[in-house]
Amino acid sequence: MKSNIYTIIIVCVITIITSCKQDEKVGPLPYYGEKTVVNGDSIHYQIPEFKFFDQDSNAVTSKDMDKYIYVTDFFFTTCPSICPVVKKQMLRIYDKYKDNPKFKLVSHTLDPKRDTAEKLKKYAEKLNVSTDKWIFLTGDKDSLIDMSANYFISAYEDEDAPGGIDHSGLVVLVDTNRNVRASAQGTDPDDITELLSDIDRLLKEYETQ
């Protein structure tokens, strides 16, 4: 039953992503998700507020991210399948924007039992990245899996999947209002190249504000 629900979610996500990808590559980036009407005003979909813990065991909340544009993904350090491929592409993003003070990367573990803060810190050291720029988050497992859906990323426990967790390699671009503005398959270098252009476009939006 759970796998059927996630299949429906994935189909919906693909539909959303495909429609967004068809937007012209000029002007502001599109917004993912449905609008809601509040007091007569249309509000773009926002990532819900959150609180997790980083590689130094410090609490990180949605408010801490409000000053930044960020790219996020979901992974686990013992993942034997797509995670190393996705992290290689995340490193491309890191290398391009590591000196930009308006930008961060955020990776959420899907296996908090094994991915303790200490282990995530060692993982970041192995990648040779600054955790001021690239944050690694852990917390309650159910909360992390639920949060992945809020980013339009599929993730769920499956004993038949490599590592016991079935998840997509999607990486998502979020603006300072917690609006989802772009995405890419982290297993596809060409898709990440397009995402780099999308990040540039979003940064330009804030330069003109």
Secondary structure, DSSP 8 states (H G I E B T S, - for coil): -HHHHHHHHHHHHHHHHHHHHTS-SSSS----S--EEETTEEE-------EEE-TTS-EEEGGGGTT-EEEEEEE-TT--SSHHHHHHHHHHHHHHHTT-TTEEEEEEES-TTT--HHHHHHHHHHHT--TTTEEEEB--HHHHHHHHHHTT--EEE-TTSGGGEEE--EEEEE-TTS-EEEEEETT-HHHHHHHHHHHHHHHHHHHT-
